[in-house]
Amino acid sequence: MTMRPYVVRQGDYLTGLADRHGFDPKQVWEDQRNAELRAERPSPEVLAPGDIVFLPEHPPREHKINEKTTNRYRAQVRMVTVVLTLREGERPLASKHFTVEGASRRIEGTSDGNGRISFQVPTTVNEVQLTLLESGNSYPVRVGHLDPADELSGVRQRLAHLGYRSEQLSNAGDPLRIAIANYQRDHGLPVTGEADQATRECMSR
């Protein structure tokens, strides 16, 4: 199979790329040419802009067309699973009823005892709206836009999602280090201001 290098862009994830370019994501991810990326990224659905993934190079697919008639084609769009954890500070928002709008259909569900929710959307969907029914609070959720936790961009995103917005600290030293230190202090971690392994793992729970 002929493979070509592809530079990952913001919002790319393997299942979405598979639908756009027409390949089996599991087969491609397990290809030896993607071994280095597999070792660096635990999940093919959480890639960082600039990552290099090798994709199959297929010729354009031809479809038969009958002149002066109606031609019908059927395409199957893959689904991707979105997993979120709802928290208020350190307290998980357990047993909270929610809805998701913006996918192919309205989704309803309830968070589990750890505040965790999971739902599926088509790979053609870039953003959905999550609403917590009891409070009425609504949040936009972008699909495929969270960078890996071992990238500083991923650390910034997770801090912002948790309410530690480093851009609001621009007048006080190194804003990212201060935001990390504030997070570490609030979560009982050693306060170093560095995104060490324990801090990254805590953010990704």
C-alpha positions in Angstrom: 0.0 0.0 0.0 1.4 3.4 -1.1 1.5 5.8 1.9 2.1 9.5 2.0 2.9 11.8 4.9 0.1 14.1 6.1 0.7 17.1 8.4 -2.0 17.1 11.1 -4.0 20.4 11.3 -6.0 21.8 14.2 -9.2 19.7 14.5 -7.9 16.6 12.7 -8.3 13.2 14.2 -7.9 9.8 12.6 -11.5 8.7 12.2 -12.4 12.1 10.7 -9.4 11.9 8.3 -10.6 8.3 7.4 -14.0 9.6 6.3 -12.5 12.4 4.3 -9.8 10.4 2.5 -11.5 6.9 2.4 -9.4 4.5 4.4 -9.7 2.1 7.3 -8.5 4.0 10.4 -7.6 0.9 12.4 -5.5 -0.5 9.6 -3.7 2.8 9.0 -3.0 3.4 12.7 -1.4 0.0 13.0 0.7 0.4 9.9 4.4 0.2 10.7 5.0 3.6 9.2 2.9 5.2 11.9 4.7 3.3 14.7 6.6 6.4 15.9 3.4 8.5 16.1 1.6 5.6 17.9 4.4 5.6 20.5 4.0 9.3 21.1 0.2 9.6 21.0 -1.9 7.1 23.0 -5.0 7.8 21.0 -5.4 8.4 17.3 -8.3 10.6 18.0 -6.2 13.1 20.0 -3.5 14.4 17.6 -1.5 17.7 17.7 -1.1 20.2 14.9 2.2 19.4 13.2 2.1 15.6 13.8 3.0 13.5 10.8 0.7 10.6 10.1 1.1 8.4 7.0 -2.1 7.9 5.0 -2.9 5.7 2.0 -2.6 7.4 -1.3 -5.7 6.3 -3.3 -6.6 7.3 -6.8 -9.9 9.2 -7.1 -12.8 6.8 -6.8 -14.9 6.7 -10.0 -18.7 6.4 -9.9 -20.8 5.2 -12.8 -23.1 8.0 -14.2 -26.0 7.2 -16.5 -26.9 10.1 -18.7 -30.3 11.7 -18.8 -31.4 9.8 -15.6 -31.3 10.4 -11.9 -28.1 9.0 -10.3 -28.2 8.0 -6.7 -25.3 7.2 -4.4 -25.2 6.2 -0.8 -22.4 7.2 1.6 -21.8 6.0 5.2 -20.4 8.5 7.6 -18.5 7.2 10.6 -19.3 8.1 14.2 -16.8 9.3 16.8 -17.3 9.1 20.5 -17.0 12.3 22.6 -16.2 11.8 26.3 -16.4 14.6 28.8 -16.1 14.9 32.6 -18.3 17.5 34.3 -16.9 19.1 37.5 -17.6 22.1 39.7 -14.2 22.7 41.2 -13.1 19.2 42.5 -16.7 18.0 42.8 -18.0 15.8 40.0 -21.4 16.8 38.6 -22.9 13.3 39.0 -26.4 12.3 37.8 -26.9 15.5 35.8 -29.3 15.3 32.9 -28.0 16.8 29.7 -28.9 17.3 26.0 -26.6 17.7 23.0 -27.7 19.7 20.0 -26.0 20.0 16.7 -25.4 16.4 15.8 -27.5 14.4 13.4 -30.1 14.1 16.1 -30.9 15.5 19.6 -29.0 13.5 22.2 -30.2 13.1 25.8 -28.4 11.5 28.7 -27.3 11.6 32.3 -23.7 11.9 33.7 -22.4 8.9 35.8 -21.3 9.0 39.4 -18.0 10.5 38.4 -19.5 13.3 36.2 -18.6 11.4 33.1 -20.7 11.6 29.9 -20.3 10.0 26.6 -22.1 10.4 23.2 -21.5 9.8 19.6 -21.6 12.3 16.7 -20.9 12.0 13.0 -17.3 12.9 11.9 -18.8 15.7 9.8 -19.8 17.6 12.9 -17.2 20.1 14.2 -19.1 21.5 17.2 -22.1 20.7 19.3 -24.0 22.5 22.1 -24.1 20.8 25.5 -26.9 21.9 27.9 -27.3 20.9 31.6 -31.0 20.8 32.1 -31.1 21.5 35.8 -29.1 24.6 35.7 -29.9 25.6 32.1 -26.2 26.3 31.5 -25.1 25.7 27.9 -21.6 25.1 26.6 -20.1 24.8 23.1 -18.1 21.6 22.6 -15.7 21.4 19.7 -15.1 17.9 18.3 -11.4 16.9 17.6 -9.9 20.2 18.8 -8.3 19.1 22.1 -4.6 18.7 21.8 -2.7 15.9 23.6 -2.0 16.5 27.3 1.8 16.3 26.7 1.7 19.4 24.5 1.8 22.8 26.1 -1.2 23.8 23.9 -3.1 20.8 25.4 -2.2 22.0 28.9 -3.5 25.5 28.1 -6.7 24.1 26.7 -7.3 21.9 29.7 -6.6 24.7 32.1 -9.0 27.0 30.3 -11.7 24.2 30.4 -11.2 23.9 34.1 -11.4 27.7 34.7 -7.7 28.5 34.9 -7.4 30.9 31.9 -3.8 31.9 31.6 -4.5 34.8 29.2 -6.3 36.6 32.1 -2.9 36.7 33.9 -0.9 38.6 31.3 0.2 41.3 33.7 1.6 38.9 36.3 4.8 37.2 35.3 4.6 34.1 33.2 0.8 33.5 32.9 1.0 29.8 32.0 3.3 29.0 35.0 0.9 30.9 37.3 -2.1 29.2 36.0 -0.4 25.8 36.4 0.6 26.7 40.0 -2.9 27.8 40.8 -4.2 24.5 39.5 -1.6 22.5 41.4 -2.4 24.4 44.6 -6.1 23.7 44.3 -5.7 20.1 43.6 -3.2 19.1 46.3 -0.2 18.7 43.9 3.4 20.0 44.5 3.3 23.7 43.4 6.1 23.9 40.8 4.4 25.9 38.0 5.6 23.1 35.7 3.3 20.8 33.7 4.9 17.6 35.1 3.5 14.2 34.6 1.3 14.2 37.7 -0.2 17.5 36.8 -1.0 16.4 33.2 -2.5 13.1 34.4 -4.7 15.0 36.9 -5.9 17.4 34.2 -6.8 14.5 31.9 -8.9 12.5 34.5 
